[in-house]
Amino acid sequence: MEAFKVVLDTNVVITAAINPFGSSGKVMDLIIGKRVLSYTSEAILEELRFKLTSEKVLKYLESRVYALWVYRIFRASSILVEPAEHFEVSSDPDDDKFFDAVYSARADFLISLDKRHVLKLRDESRKFVLNRHEFLILTPAEFLEFVERDKSFKE
C-alpha cells in the first residue's frame, strides 16, 4: 500500500502543538510515524516558523523552545517540494502556497482548519481540481475518518 500524500495547512500544525491529543495531533502522529507522507515547501515552513513563534501562539505553548521543536519535527518529517507552478485560487493569497505544494507533490489531500477560505473551495464531495489534479480538502477530523474507513490503510 502506498502511503497517502498530504499537505498540511500551518493552522493544523499549530493546533497540534497546542493540543497534541486532538485530531490535528493525531494527524501529526501519522506523519511522524511515516504512515502518511507529508509534503511542504519553503514558503509553508517560513509561515509556520513565523506563526509558531508569534506572541499570539506562544501564549498557548509552554515555551519558544517547544515551538521551535514542533517546527523542527514537522520539517524533518516532511518532504520538501519546490513548486514550479503557482496558482491563485484562494480569496486569501497567503493560502495559495498550500495549493502550489499539493500540485507539486501530486498530494491526495490538503488538510486545513481554514473555514473562511480553504475549506470553502472544495465541492460537495470535498474535492478540488487543480490543472486536472484532483484531491480532497479535509479537516483533520475528516481525514482521520477517511483513514479509518480506508481498508488499505489498516495494517
ABEGO torsion letter per residue (X at the ends): XBBBBBBBBAAAAAAAAABAABAAAAAAAAAAAGABBBBBBAAAAAAAAAAAABAAAAAABABAAAAAAAAAAAAAABBBBBBABBBBABABAAAAAAAAAAAAAGBABBBBABAAAAAAABBAAGBBBBGGBBBBBBBAAAAAAAAAABAAABX
